[in-house]
Amino acid sequence: MDTNFYEQVYEVARLVPKGRVTSYGAIAKALGVANSSRMVGHAMAYAGQASPKVPAHRIVNSSGLLTGRFHFSPPSLMQELLEKEGITVVNDKIKNFKQVFWDPLQEL
């Protein structure tokens, strides 16, 4: 486990504003490792152990699917947290994904 890479992932994830989401691939691109979205996903699986807290519910796949939901207990918690922030989720997918997408490259 590359804790330095994981911490870089978490730093970017912590920047995602409330009511917005980003993707594993967008975080990978922001870190200069565009082909490493799976590694970002792997890092996010351990985000619950990170301190300070990581808003892991705001990280989804490139289609807006809540693929990380199984790392939440219960899995419905990911959707509940997003909906509390005003994001609409239908069938485990974010509605209006392009409108709520946050691109870390535009912010870093």
Biopython code that builds the backbone (N, CA, C, O; Angstrom):
import numpy as np
from Bio.PDB.StructureBuilder import StructureBuilder

atoms = [
    (1, "MET", "N", (0.847, -1.187, 0.000)),
    (1, "MET", "CA", (0.000, 0.000, 0.000)),
    (1, "MET", "C", (0.887, 1.243, 0.000)),
    (1, "MET", "O", (1.720, 1.413, 0.890)),
    (2, "ASP", "N", (0.710, 2.104, -0.990)),
    (2, "ASP", "CA", (1.486, 3.335, -1.102)),
    (2, "ASP", "C", (0.761, 4.453, -0.353)),
    (2, "ASP", "O", (-0.089, 5.145, -0.912)),
    (3, "THR", "N", (1.114, 4.613, 0.919)),
    (3, "THR", "CA", (0.389, 5.588, 1.746)),
    (3, "THR", "C", (0.572, 7.014, 1.232)),
    (3, "THR", "O", (-0.322, 7.845, 1.389)),
    (4, "ASN", "N", (1.719, 7.305, 0.620)),
    (4, "ASN", "CA", (1.918, 8.640, 0.079)),
    (4, "ASN", "C", (0.933, 8.926, -1.055)),
    (4, "ASN", "O", (0.337, 10.002, -1.106)),
    (5, "PHE", "N", (0.762, 7.965, -1.961)),
    (5, "PHE", "CA", (-0.211, 8.121, -3.048)),
    (5, "PHE", "C", (-1.619, 8.246, -2.481)),
    (5, "PHE", "O", (-2.393, 9.104, -2.904)),
    (6, "TYR", "N", (-1.942, 7.391, -1.527)),
    (6, "TYR", "CA", (-3.273, 7.440, -0.913)),
    (6, "TYR", "C", (-3.525, 8.813, -0.302)),
    (6, "TYR", "O", (-4.602, 9.385, -0.472)),
    (7, "GLU", "N", (-2.538, 9.335, 0.403)),
    (7, "GLU", "CA", (-2.720, 10.648, 1.040)),
    (7, "GLU", "C", (-2.920, 11.739, -0.008)),
    (7, "GLU", "O", (-3.708, 12.660, 0.207)),
    (8, "GLN", "N", (-2.221, 11.650, -1.137)),
    (8, "GLN", "CA", (-2.426, 12.617, -2.223)),
    (8, "GLN", "C", (-3.859, 12.522, -2.745)),
    (8, "GLN", "O", (-4.499, 13.542, -3.000)),
    (9, "VAL", "N", (-4.359, 11.295, -2.904)),
    (9, "VAL", "CA", (-5.744, 11.085, -3.338)),
    (9, "VAL", "C", (-6.694, 11.744, -2.342)),
    (9, "VAL", "O", (-7.624, 12.449, -2.734)),
    (10, "TYR", "N", (-6.456, 11.512, -1.060)),
    (10, "TYR", "CA", (-7.337, 12.046, -0.026)),
    (10, "TYR", "C", (-7.304, 13.571, 0.008)),
    (10, "TYR", "O", (-8.328, 14.213, 0.242)),
    (11, "GLU", "N", (-6.124, 14.151, -0.226)),
    (11, "GLU", "CA", (-6.023, 15.615, -0.253)),
    (11, "GLU", "C", (-6.904, 16.203, -1.346)),
    (11, "GLU", "O", (-7.594, 17.197, -1.117)),
    (12, "VAL", "N", (-6.890, 15.605, -2.525)),
    (12, "VAL", "CA", (-7.744, 16.073, -3.618)),
    (12, "VAL", "C", (-9.211, 15.839, -3.268)),
    (12, "VAL", "O", (-10.046, 16.722, -3.464)),
    (13, "ALA", "N", (-9.523, 14.659, -2.756)),
    (13, "ALA", "CA", (-10.913, 14.335, -2.411)),
    (13, "ALA", "C", (-11.476, 15.311, -1.375)),
    (13, "ALA", "O", (-12.658, 15.651, -1.417)),
    (14, "ARG", "N", (-10.634, 15.757, -0.456)),
    (14, "ARG", "CA", (-11.096, 16.709, 0.573)),
    (14, "ARG", "C", (-11.455, 18.071, -0.012)),
    (14, "ARG", "O", (-12.151, 18.856, 0.633)),
    (15, "LEU", "N", (-10.993, 18.357, -1.216)),
    (15, "LEU", "CA", (-11.272, 19.644, -1.854)),
    (15, "LEU", "C", (-12.633, 19.693, -2.549)),
    (15, "LEU", "O", (-13.124, 20.776, -2.865)),
    (16, "VAL", "N", (-13.239, 18.543, -2.787)),
    (16, "VAL", "CA", (-14.519, 18.507, -3.508)),
    (16, "VAL", "C", (-15.569, 19.227, -2.666)),
    (16, "VAL", "O", (-15.835, 18.826, -1.533)),
    (17, "PRO", "N", (-16.166, 20.287, -3.208)),
    (17, "PRO", "CA", (-17.146, 21.059, -2.423)),
    (17, "PRO", "C", (-18.429, 20.274, -2.147)),
    (17, "PRO", "O", (-18.794, 19.371, -2.899)),
    (18, "LYS", "N", (-19.098, 20.632, -1.068)),
    (18, "LYS", "CA", (-20.406, 20.044, -0.773)),
    (18, "LYS", "C", (-21.323, 20.274, -1.951)),
    (18, "LYS", "O", (-21.301, 21.342, -2.565)),
    (19, "GLY", "N", (-22.137, 19.266, -2.274)),
    (19, "GLY", "CA", (-23.075, 19.385, -3.379)),
    (19, "GLY", "C", (-22.460, 19.168, -4.743)),
    (19, "GLY", "O", (-23.108, 19.390, -5.765)),
    (20, "ARG", "N", (-21.197, 18.728, -4.763)),
    (20, "ARG", "CA", (-20.498, 18.433, -6.021)),
    (20, "ARG", "C", (-19.870, 17.052, -5.909)),
    (20, "ARG", "O", (-19.728, 16.515, -4.810)),
    (21, "VAL", "N", (-19.494, 16.479, -7.047)),
    (21, "VAL", "CA", (-18.819, 15.181, -7.074)),
    (21, "VAL", "C", (-17.682, 15.235, -8.085)),
    (21, "VAL", "O", (-17.645, 16.106, -8.953)),
    (22, "THR", "N", (-16.769, 14.302, -7.960)),
    (22, "THR", "CA", (-15.727, 14.132, -8.958)),
    (22, "THR", "C", (-15.550, 12.637, -9.180)),
    (22, "THR", "O", (-16.177, 11.821, -8.504)),
    (23, "SER", "N", (-14.696, 12.285, -10.127)),
    (23, "SER", "CA", (-14.521, 10.873, -10.466)),
    (23, "SER", "C", (-13.118, 10.398, -10.086)),
    (23, "SER", "O", (-12.203, 11.192, -9.867)),
    (24, "TYR", "N", (-12.987, 9.083, -10.018)),
    (24, "TYR", "CA", (-11.684, 8.483, -9.749)),
    (24, "TYR", "C", (-10.679, 8.933, -10.805)),
    (24, "TYR", "O", (-9.540, 9.273, -10.488)),
    (25, "GLY", "N", (-11.116, 8.933, -12.069)),
    (25, "GLY", "CA", (-10.236, 9.331, -13.167)),
    (25, "GLY", "C", (-9.827, 10.782, -13.103)),
    (25, "GLY", "O", (-8.690, 11.118, -13.432)),
    (26, "ALA", "N", (-10.742, 11.659, -12.680)),
    (26, "ALA", "CA", (-10.406, 13.083, -12.572)),
    (26, "ALA", "C", (-9.358, 13.305, -11.489)),
    (26, "ALA", "O", (-8.474, 14.149, -11.638)),
    (27, "ILE", "N", (-9.455, 12.555, -10.408)),
    (27, "ILE", "CA", (-8.438, 12.662, -9.352)),
    (27, "ILE", "C", (-7.102, 12.139, -9.876)),
    (27, "ILE", "O", (-6.058, 12.744, -9.634)),
    (28, "ALA", "N", (-7.134, 11.013, -10.594)),
    (28, "ALA", "CA", (-5.896, 10.461, -11.168)),
    (28, "ALA", "C", (-5.232, 11.472, -12.102)),
    (28, "ALA", "O", (-4.020, 11.677, -12.037)),
    (29, "LYS", "N", (-6.025, 12.102, -12.971)),
    (29, "LYS", "CA", (-5.466, 13.111, -13.883)),
    (29, "LYS", "C", (-4.869, 14.277, -13.110)),
    (29, "LYS", "O", (-3.794, 14.769, -13.454)),
    (30, "ALA", "N", (-5.559, 14.715, -12.075)),
    (30, "ALA", "CA", (-5.072, 15.847, -11.272)),
    (30, "ALA", "C", (-3.742, 15.524, -10.603)),
    (30, "ALA", "O", (-2.927, 16.414, -10.359)),
    (31, "LEU", "N", (-3.531, 14.246, -10.309)),
    (31, "LEU", "CA", (-2.277, 13.821, -9.675)),
    (31, "LEU", "C", (-1.191, 13.472, -10.701)),
    (31, "LEU", "O", (-0.084, 13.079, -10.332)),
    (32, "GLY", "N", (-1.520, 13.618, -11.994)),
    (32, "GLY", "CA", (-0.535, 13.360, -13.038)),
    (32, "GLY", "C", (-0.363, 11.898, -13.388)),
    (32, "GLY", "O", (0.639, 11.514, -13.992)),
    (33, "VAL", "N", (-1.336, 11.078, -13.011)),
    (33, "VAL", "CA", (-1.279, 9.644, -13.305)),
    (33, "VAL", "C", (-2.610, 9.226, -13.935)),
    (33, "VAL", "O", (-3.359, 8.431, -13.367)),
    (34, "ALA", "N", (-2.883, 9.768, -15.102)),
    (34, "ALA", "CA", (-4.191, 9.646, -15.747)),
    (34, "ALA", "C", (-4.688, 8.204, -15.893)),
    (34, "ALA", "O", (-5.896, 7.967, -15.888)),
    (35, "ASN", "N", (-3.786, 7.254, -16.021)),
    (35, "ASN", "CA", (-4.208, 5.863, -16.216)),
    (35, "ASN", "C", (-4.367, 5.090, -14.909)),
    (35, "ASN", "O", (-4.427, 3.860, -14.914)),
    (36, "SER", "N", (-4.435, 5.810, -13.796)),
    (36, "SER", "CA", (-4.460, 5.143, -12.487)),
    (36, "SER", "C", (-5.773, 5.318, -11.735)),
    (36, "SER", "O", (-5.784, 5.360, -10.505)),
    (37, "SER", "N", (-6.888, 5.421, -12.472)),
    (37, "SER", "CA", (-8.169, 5.600, -11.787)),
    (37, "SER", "C", (-8.502, 4.410, -10.886)),
    (37, "SER", "O", (-9.138, 4.583, -9.846)),
    (38, "ARG", "N", (-8.080, 3.205, -11.274)),
    (38, "ARG", "CA", (-8.323, 2.041, -10.414)),
    (38, "ARG", "C", (-7.556, 2.151, -9.101)),
    (38, "ARG", "O", (-8.053, 1.742, -8.052)),
    (39, "MET", "N", (-6.360, 2.697, -9.158)),
    (39, "MET", "CA", (-5.579, 2.895, -7.928)),
    (39, "MET", "C", (-6.248, 3.934, -7.031)),
    (39, "MET", "O", (-6.230, 3.809, -5.806)),
    (40, "VAL", "N", (-6.840, 4.964, -7.649)),
    (40, "VAL", "CA", (-7.580, 5.958, -6.868)),
    (40, "VAL", "C", (-8.761, 5.265, -6.189)),
    (40, "VAL", "O", (-9.038, 5.510, -5.015)),
    (41, "GLY", "N", (-9.450, 4.405, -6.927)),
    (41, "GLY", "CA", (-10.561, 3.656, -6.351)),
    (41, "GLY", "C", (-10.110, 2.780, -5.197)),
    (41, "GLY", "O", (-10.796, 2.672, -4.181)),
    (42, "HIS", "N", (-8.956, 2.160, -5.360)),
    (42, "HIS", "CA", (-8.418, 1.320, -4.291)),
    (42, "HIS", "C", (-8.113, 2.174, -3.054)),
    (42, "HIS", "O", (-8.408, 1.772, -1.929)),
    (43, "ALA", "N", (-7.525, 3.345, -3.270)),
    (43, "ALA", "CA", (-7.238, 4.257, -2.157)),
    (43, "ALA", "C", (-8.527, 4.663, -1.451)),
    (43, "ALA", "O", (-8.577, 4.734, -0.223)),
    (44, "MET", "N", (-9.574, 4.930, -2.240)),
    (44, "MET", "CA", (-10.839, 5.372, -1.652)),
    (44, "MET", "C", (-11.475, 4.278, -0.794)),
    (44, "MET", "O", (-12.241, 4.577, 0.122)),
    (45, "ALA", "N", (-11.165, 3.023, -1.085)),
    (45, "ALA", "CA", (-11.697, 1.923, -0.278)),
    (45, "ALA", "C", (-11.206, 2.015, 1.168)),
    (45, "ALA", "O", (-11.847, 1.489, 2.078)),
    (46, "TYR", "N", (-10.074, 2.682, 1.376)),
    (46, "TYR", "CA", (-9.490, 2.833, 2.710)),
    (46, "TYR", "C", (-9.694, 4.232, 3.273)),
    (46, "TYR", "O", (-9.149, 4.560, 4.327)),
    (47, "ALA", "N", (-10.465, 5.052, 2.590)),
    (47, "ALA", "CA", (-10.644, 6.449, 3.004)),
    (47, "ALA", "C", (-11.276, 6.584, 4.383)),
    (47, "ALA", "O", (-11.044, 7.575, 5.076)),
    (48, "GLY", "N", (-12.067, 5.604, 4.783)),
    (48, "GLY", "CA", (-12.713, 5.664, 6.089)),
    (48, "GLY", "C", (-11.732, 5.662, 7.249)),
    (48, "GLY", "O", (-12.077, 6.055, 8.364)),
    (49, "GLN", "N", (-10.509, 5.217, 6.987)),
    (49, "GLN", "CA", (-9.476, 5.159, 8.023)),
    (49, "GLN", "C", (-8.629, 6.430, 8.060)),
    (49, "GLN", "O", (-7.807, 6.599, 8.960)),
    (50, "ALA", "N", (-8.824, 7.320, 7.093)),
    (50, "ALA", "CA", (-7.981, 8.509, 6.980)),
    (50, "ALA", "C", (-8.401, 9.589, 7.975)),
    (50, "ALA", "O", (-9.566, 9.697, 8.356)),
    (51, "SER", "N", (-7.422, 10.374, 8.376)),
    (51, "SER", "CA", (-7.677, 11.527, 9.240)),
    (51, "SER", "C", (-6.830, 12.673, 8.721)),
    (51, "SER", "O", (-5.631, 12.491, 8.509)),
    (52, "PRO", "N", (-7.418, 13.867, 8.505)),
    (52, "PRO", "CA", (-8.826, 14.194, 8.709)),
    (52, "PRO", "C", (-9.740, 13.422, 7.749)),
    (52, "PRO", "O", (-9.284, 12.793, 6.794)),
    (53, "LYS", "N", (-11.040, 13.493, 8.036)),
    (53, "LYS", "CA", (-12.029, 12.738, 7.267)),
    (53, "LYS", "C", (-11.970, 13.067, 5.777)),
    (53, "LYS", "O", (-11.624, 14.179, 5.378)),
    (54, "VAL", "N", (-12.316, 12.074, 4.974)),
    (54, "VAL", "CA", (-12.363, 12.215, 3.521)),
    (54, "VAL", "C", (-13.826, 12.073, 3.090)),
    (54, "VAL", "O", (-14.472, 11.087, 3.446)),
    (55, "PRO", "N", (-14.365, 13.040, 2.328)),
    (55, "PRO", "CA", (-15.755, 12.921, 1.868)),
    (55, "PRO", "C", (-15.858, 11.931, 0.700)),
    (55, "PRO", "O", (-16.132, 12.313, -0.438)),
    (56, "ALA", "N", (-15.634, 10.668, 1.011)),
    (56, "ALA", "CA", (-15.561, 9.626, -0.010)),
    (56, "ALA", "C", (-16.855, 9.490, -0.796)),
    (56, "ALA", "O", (-16.842, 9.007, -1.928)),
    (57, "HIS", "N", (-17.957, 9.904, -0.221)),
    (57, "HIS", "CA", (-19.245, 9.797, -0.925)),
    (57, "HIS", "C", (-19.298, 10.683, -2.160)),
    (57, "HIS", "O", (-20.155, 10.487, -3.022)),
    (58, "ARG", "N", (-18.394, 11.657, -2.260)),
    (58, "ARG", "CA", (-18.372, 12.582, -3.400)),
    (58, "ARG", "C", (-17.527, 12.074, -4.563)),
    (58, "ARG", "O", (-17.370, 12.774, -5.563)),
    (59, "ILE", "N", (-16.982, 10.863, -4.444)),
    (59, "ILE", "CA", (-16.135, 10.310, -5.497)),
    (59, "ILE", "C", (-16.890, 9.155, -6.157)),
    (59, "ILE", "O", (-17.255, 8.184, -5.494)),
    (60, "VAL", "N", (-17.120, 9.265, -7.460)),
    (60, "VAL", "CA", (-17.913, 8.286, -8.209)),
    (60, "VAL", "C", (-17.158, 7.895, -9.481)),
    (60, "VAL", "O", (-16.075, 8.414, -9.751)),
    (61, "ASN", "N", (-17.729, 6.990, -10.248)),
    (61, "ASN", "CA", (-17.040, 6.630, -11.489)),
    (61, "ASN", "C", (-17.335, 7.667, -12.581)),
    (61, "ASN", "O", (-18.117, 8.594, -12.370)),
    (62, "SER", "N", (-16.714, 7.504, -13.726)),
    (62, "SER", "CA", (-16.790, 8.525, -14.784)),
    (62, "SER", "C", (-18.173, 8.664, -15.405)),
    (62, "SER", "O", (-18.420, 9.605, -16.160)),
    (63, "SER", "N", (-19.080, 7.737, -15.098)),
    (63, "SER", "CA", (-20.458, 7.838, -15.583)),
    (63, "SER", "C", (-21.403, 8.375, -14.524)),
    (63, "SER", "O", (-22.592, 8.566, -14.778)),
    (64, "GLY", "N", (-20.866, 8.619, -13.332)),
    (64, "GLY", "CA", (-21.714, 9.091, -12.242)),
    (64, "GLY", "C", (-22.317, 7.971, -11.420)),
    (64, "GLY", "O", (-23.203, 8.213, -10.601)),
    (65, "LEU", "N", (-21.848, 6.740, -11.627)),
    (65, "LEU", "CA", (-22.350, 5.605, -10.850)),
    (65, "LEU", "C", (-21.692, 5.565, -9.474)),
    (65, "LEU", "O", (-20.511, 5.879, -9.329)),
    (66, "LEU", "N", (-22.466, 5.179, -8.477)),
    (66, "LEU", "CA", (-21.967, 5.081, -7.105)),
    (66, "LEU", "C", (-21.275, 3.729, -6.902)),
    (66, "LEU", "O", (-21.725, 2.904, -6.107)),
    (67, "THR", "N", (-20.188, 3.519, -7.624)),
    (67, "THR", "CA", (-19.499, 2.228, -7.573)),
    (67, "THR", "C", (-18.836, 1.980, -6.220)),
    (67, "THR", "O", (-18.563, 0.829, -5.878)),
    (68, "GLY", "N", (-18.574, 3.013, -5.457)),
    (68, "GLY", "CA", (-17.942, 2.846, -4.147)),
    (68, "GLY", "C", (-18.924, 2.579, -3.025)),
    (68, "GLY", "O", (-18.514, 2.476, -1.869)),
    (69, "ARG", "N", (-20.207, 2.463, -3.330)),
    (69, "ARG", "CA", (-21.228, 2.359, -2.289)),
    (69, "ARG", "C", (-21.041, 1.149, -1.380)),
    (69, "ARG", "O", (-21.475, 1.165, -0.228)),
    (70, "PHE", "N", (-20.398, 0.099, -1.890)),
    (70, "PHE", "CA", (-20.236, -1.108, -1.083)),
    (70, "PHE", "C", (-19.193, -0.947, 0.024)),
    (70, "PHE", "O", (-19.052, -1.818, 0.882)),
    (71, "HIS", "N", (-18.465, 0.168, -0.001)),
    (71, "HIS", "CA", (-17.497, 0.449, 1.058)),
    (71, "HIS", "C", (-18.133, 1.277, 2.171)),
    (71, "HIS", "O", (-17.461, 1.655, 3.131)),
    (72, "PHE", "N", (-19.429, 1.556, 2.040)),
    (72, "PHE", "CA", (-20.165, 2.276, 3.068)),
    (72, "PHE", "C", (-21.018, 1.274, 3.834)),
    (72, "PHE", "O", (-21.430, 0.248, 3.291)),
    (73, "SER", "N", (-21.274, 1.579, 5.091)),
    (73, "SER", "CA", (-22.105, 0.688, 5.892)),
    (73, "SER", "C", (-23.262, 1.468, 6.494)),
    (73, "SER", "O", (-23.052, 2.309, 7.368)),
    (74, "PRO", "N", (-24.468, 1.202, 6.044)),
    (74, "PRO", "CA", (-24.849, 0.301, 4.957)),
    (74, "PRO", "C", (-24.535, 0.931, 3.597)),
    (74, "PRO", "O", (-24.281, 2.134, 3.539)),
    (75, "PRO", "N", (-24.543, 0.164, 2.504)),
    (75, "PRO", "CA", (-24.230, 0.711, 1.178)),
    (75, "PRO", "C", (-25.111, 1.900, 0.772)),
    (75, "PRO", "O", (-24.679, 2.741, -0.016)),
    (76, "SER", "N", (-26.316, 1.977, 1.290)),
    (76, "SER", "CA", (-27.208, 3.095, 0.955)),
    (76, "SER", "C", (-26.726, 4.413, 1.552)),
    (76, "SER", "O", (-27.211, 5.475, 1.161)),
    (77, "LEU", "N", (-25.778, 4.367, 2.496)),
    (77, "LEU", "CA", (-25.285, 5.586, 3.143)),
    (77, "LEU", "C", (-24.656, 6.550, 2.137)),
    (77, "LEU", "O", (-24.799, 7.764, 2.282)),
    (78, "MET", "N", (-23.968, 6.036, 1.129)),
    (78, "MET", "CA", (-23.341, 6.905, 0.126)),
    (78, "MET", "C", (-24.400, 7.777, -0.545)),
    (78, "MET", "O", (-24.231, 8.991, -0.659)),
    (79, "GLN", "N", (-25.481, 7.158, -0.984)),
    (79, "GLN", "CA", (-26.566, 7.902, -1.629)),
    (79, "GLN", "C", (-27.203, 8.884, -0.644)),
    (79, "GLN", "O", (-27.493, 10.022, -1.013)),
    (80, "GLU", "N", (-27.423, 8.463, 0.589)),
    (80, "GLU", "CA", (-28.033, 9.335, 1.597)),
    (80, "GLU", "C", (-27.189, 10.587, 1.828)),
    (80, "GLU", "O", (-27.726, 11.691, 1.922)),
    (81, "LEU", "N", (-25.876, 10.419, 1.920)),
    (81, "LEU", "CA", (-24.986, 11.560, 2.136)),
    (81, "LEU", "C", (-25.027, 12.522, 0.952)),
    (81, "LEU", "O", (-25.044, 13.739, 1.137)),
    (82, "LEU", "N", (-25.044, 11.977, -0.266)),
    (82, "LEU", "CA", (-25.127, 12.826, -1.459)),
    (82, "LEU", "C", (-26.456, 13.579, -1.492)),
    (82, "LEU", "O", (-26.491, 14.771, -1.794)),
    (83, "GLU", "N", (-27.536, 12.889, -1.184)),
    (83, "GLU", "CA", (-28.851, 13.530, -1.220)),
    (83, "GLU", "C", (-28.969, 14.622, -0.168)),
    (83, "GLU", "O", (-29.655, 15.619, -0.391)),
    (84, "LYS", "N", (-28.310, 14.452, 0.980)),
    (84, "LYS", "CA", (-28.289, 15.502, 2.014)),
    (84, "LYS", "C", (-27.638, 16.776, 1.490)),
    (84, "LYS", "O", (-27.933, 17.876, 1.958)),
    (85, "GLU", "N", (-26.749, 16.614, 0.514)),
    (85, "GLU", "CA", (-26.045, 17.757, -0.071)),
    (85, "GLU", "C", (-26.759, 18.281, -1.314)),
    (85, "GLU", "O", (-26.244, 19.163, -2.002)),
    (86, "GLY", "N", (-27.950, 17.739, -1.604)),
    (86, "GLY", "CA", (-28.746, 18.243, -2.722)),
    (86, "GLY", "C", (-28.517, 17.545, -4.046)),
    (86, "GLY", "O", (-29.011, 18.003, -5.076)),
    (87, "ILE", "N", (-27.780, 16.448, -4.040)),
    (87, "ILE", "CA", (-27.516, 15.703, -5.273)),
    (87, "ILE", "C", (-28.583, 14.626, -5.433)),
    (87, "ILE", "O", (-28.868, 13.880, -4.496)),
    (88, "THR", "N", (-29.168, 14.551, -6.617)),
    (88, "THR", "CA", (-30.202, 13.557, -6.895)),
    (88, "THR", "C", (-29.558, 12.293, -7.444)),
    (88, "THR", "O", (-28.742, 12.340, -8.365)),
    (89, "VAL", "N", (-29.944, 11.156, -6.854)),
    (89, "VAL", "CA", (-29.424, 9.860, -7.285)),
    (89, "VAL", "C", (-30.605, 8.978, -7.668)),
    (89, "VAL", "O", (-31.545, 8.809, -6.891)),
    (90, "VAL", "N", (-30.546, 8.419, -8.875)),
    (90, "VAL", "CA", (-31.587, 7.515, -9.359)),
    (90, "VAL", "C", (-30.916, 6.228, -9.837)),
    (90, "VAL", "O", (-30.035, 6.263, -10.696)),
    (91, "ASN", "N", (-31.335, 5.097, -9.280)),
    (91, "ASN", "CA", (-30.758, 3.788, -9.648)),
    (91, "ASN", "C", (-29.235, 3.772, -9.508)),
    (91, "ASN", "O", (-28.530, 3.316, -10.409)),
    (92, "ASP", "N", (-28.735, 4.269, -8.380)),
    (92, "ASP", "CA", (-27.297, 4.303, -8.069)),
    (92, "ASP", "C", (-26.487, 5.170, -9.031)),
    (92, "ASP", "O", (-25.275, 4.989, -9.154)),
    (93, "LYS", "N", (-27.136, 6.098, -9.705)),
    (93, "LYS", "CA", (-26.445, 6.983, -10.645)),
    (93, "LYS", "C", (-26.851, 8.435, -10.372)),
    (93, "LYS", "O", (-28.016, 8.725, -10.100)),
    (94, "ILE", "N", (-25.879, 9.332, -10.447)),
    (94, "ILE", "CA", (-26.139, 10.745, -10.200)),
    (94, "ILE", "C", (-26.861, 11.356, -11.386)),
    (94, "ILE", "O", (-26.422, 11.254, -12.531)),
    (95, "LYS", "N", (-27.981, 11.995, -11.078)),
    (95, "LYS", "CA", (-28.747, 12.698, -12.110)),
    (95, "LYS", "C", (-28.062, 14.050, -12.338)),
    (95, "LYS", "O", (-27.542, 14.651, -11.398)),
    (96, "ASN", "N", (-28.064, 14.518, -13.574)),
    (96, "ASN", "CA", (-27.393, 15.782, -13.927)),
    (96, "ASN", "C", (-25.910, 15.739, -13.545)),
    (96, "ASN", "O", (-25.366, 16.708, -13.015)),
    (97, "PHE", "N", (-25.278, 14.617, -13.819)),
    (97, "PHE", "CA", (-23.880, 14.405, -13.438)),
    (97, "PHE", "C", (-22.975, 15.521, -13.931)),
    (97, "PHE", "O", (-22.140, 16.019, -13.176)),
    (98, "LYS", "N", (-23.130, 15.923, -15.189)),
    (98, "LYS", "CA", (-22.246, 16.961, -15.739)),
    (98, "LYS", "C", (-22.387, 18.294, -14.997)),
    (98, "LYS", "O", (-21.416, 19.041, -14.873)),
    (99, "GLN", "N", (-23.582, 18.588, -14.511)),
    (99, "GLN", "CA", (-23.816, 19.851, -13.810)),
    (99, "GLN", "C", (-23.188, 19.860, -12.415)),
    (99, "GLN", "O", (-22.748, 20.909, -11.944)),
    (100, "VAL", "N", (-23.141, 18.709, -11.753)),
    (100, "VAL", "CA", (-22.591, 18.667, -10.387)),
    (100, "VAL", "C", (-21.137, 18.184, -10.363)),
    (100, "VAL", "O", (-20.517, 18.123, -9.301)),
    (101, "PHE", "N", (-20.599, 17.841, -11.540)),
    (101, "PHE", "CA", (-19.203, 17.373, -11.611)),
    (101, "PHE", "C", (-18.247, 18.501, -11.282)),
    (101, "PHE", "O", (-18.401, 19.620, -11.772)),
    (102, "TRP", "N", (-17.262, 18.205, -10.455)),
    (102, "TRP", "CA", (-16.219, 19.142, -10.060)),
    (102, "TRP", "C", (-14.894, 18.610, -10.602)),
    (102, "TRP", "O", (-14.505, 17.481, -10.304)),
    (103, "ASP", "N", (-14.209, 19.421, -11.394)),
    (103, "ASP", "CA", (-12.946, 19.009, -12.003)),
    (103, "ASP", "C", (-11.779, 19.537, -11.185)),
    (103, "ASP", "O", (-11.543, 20.745, -11.157)),
    (104, "PRO", "N", (-11.046, 18.652, -10.519)),
    (104, "PRO", "CA", (-9.926, 19.133, -9.685)),
    (104, "PRO", "C", (-8.859, 19.863, -10.488)),
    (104, "PRO", "O", (-8.176, 20.729, -9.940)),
    (105, "LEU", "N", (-8.694, 19.542, -11.771)),
    (105, "LEU", "CA", (-7.682, 20.234, -12.569)),
    (105, "LEU", "C", (-7.975, 21.717, -12.721)),
    (105, "LEU", "O", (-7.059, 22.525, -12.874)),
    (106, "GLN", "N", (-9.258, 22.076, -12.678)),
    (106, "GLN", "CA", (-9.623, 23.488, -12.782)),
    (106, "GLN", "C", (-9.426, 24.215, -11.460)),
    (106, "GLN", "O", (-9.458, 25.445, -11.411)),
    (107, "GLU", "N", (-9.223, 23.452, -10.384)),
    (107, "GLU", "CA", (-9.098, 24.044, -9.056)),
    (107, "GLU", "C", (-7.684, 24.020, -8.513)),
    (107, "GLU", "O", (-7.337, 24.837, -7.661)),
    (108, "LEU", "N", (-6.851, 23.085, -8.997)),
    (108, "LEU", "CA", (-5.506, 22.936, -8.443)),
    (108, "LEU", "C", (-4.504, 23.834, -9.119)),
    (108, "LEU", "O", (-3.326, 23.823, -8.762)),
]
sb = StructureBuilder()
sb.init_structure("model")
sb.init_model(0)
sb.init_chain("A")
sb.init_seg("    ")
for serial, (resi, resn, name, xyz) in enumerate(atoms, 1):
    if name == "N":
        sb.init_residue(resn, " ", resi, " ")
    sb.init_atom(name, np.array(xyz, "f"), 0.0, 1.0, " ", f" {name:<3s}", serial, name[0])
structure = sb.get_structure()
